[in-house]
């Protein structure tokens, strides 16, 4: 698989992750063709493990941007995650106007953004309640939303595990695009963004492992 629209630094990390995943465990990706070759998009994913962002990034044939806690953007670590398209986000209730301006600029310039409708890692591996954030981004940007779901990373490294089990298999399933006009209840609905987010999360929930796939 060839990686599109990536910087040399991002391409190096993407190639390295492919080598690590293939050497450590069985890793399968289904539905890569659902990610558009050009144009802006949101890759909306479930979230069960710290391993999810790099796994979804490696599964995508296009470079992705993603949110990271703003406290991580210090020193060498801050420079590293910026090089891999991280966007600082204040998850403690601060003002995120700058982060969302950056998001809409990325999408305006035909970039891809990784988002987790649940907002944080699931405590039990099951889909949780959606947050309104992705609905707001999707409604205002009007870009295709590609649902994706990972199977296996909860068993590798859930939030309750002290040591990862990296030898387990992992599978990423990517579904066909969800188009915002099809799920948008309209500007007059007071829960507009939340309902869009719930529809997107429902699309993720519909994705299942292909037959005979082991996790």
Rosetta blueprint (number, residue, H / E / L):
1 X L
2 X L
3 X L
4 X E
5 X L
6 X L
7 X L
8 X H
9 X H
10 X H
11 X H
12 X H
13 X H
14 X H
15 X H
16 X H
17 X H
18 X H
19 X H
20 X H
21 X H
22 X H
23 X H
24 X H
25 X L
26 X L
27 X E
28 X E
29 X E
30 X E
31 X L
32 X H
33 X H
34 X H
35 X L
36 X L
37 X L
38 X L
39 X L
40 X L
41 X E
42 X E
43 X E
44 X E
45 X E
46 X L
47 X L
48 X L
49 X L
50 X L
51 X L
52 X H
53 X H
54 X H
55 X H
56 X H
57 X H
58 X H
59 X H
60 X L
61 X L
62 X E
63 X L
64 X L
65 X E
66 X E
67 X E
68 X E
69 X E
70 X H
71 X H
72 X H
73 X L
74 X L
75 X H
76 X H
77 X H
78 X H
79 X H
80 X H
81 X H
82 X H
83 X H
84 X L
85 X L
86 X E
87 X E
88 X E
89 X E
90 X L
91 X L
92 X L
93 X L
94 X L
95 X L
96 X L
97 X H
98 X H
99 X H
100 X H
101 X H
102 X H
103 X H
104 X H
105 X H
106 X H
107 X H
108 X H
109 X L
110 X L
111 X L
112 X E
113 X E
114 X E
115 X E
116 X L
117 X L
118 X L
119 X L
120 X L
121 X L
122 X L
123 X L
124 X L
125 X L
126 X L
127 X L
128 X L
129 X L
130 X L
131 X L
132 X L
133 X H
134 X H
135 X H
136 X H
137 X H
138 X H
139 X H
140 X H
141 X H
142 X L
143 X L
144 X E
145 X E
146 X E
147 X E
148 X E
149 X E
150 X E
151 X E
152 X L
153 X H
154 X H
155 X H
156 X H
157 X H
158 X L
159 X L
160 X L
161 X L
162 X L
163 X L
164 X L
165 X L
166 X L
167 X L
168 X L
169 X L
170 X E
171 X E
172 X E
173 X E
174 X E
175 X E
176 X E
177 X E
178 X E
179 X L
180 X H
181 X H
182 X H
183 X L
184 X L
185 X L
186 X L
187 X L
188 X L
189 X L
190 X L
191 X L
192 X H
193 X H
194 X H
195 X H
196 X H
197 X H
198 X H
199 X H
200 X H
201 X H
202 X H
203 X H
204 X H
205 X H
206 X L
207 X L
208 X L
209 X L
210 X L
211 X L
212 X L
213 X L
214 X L
215 X L
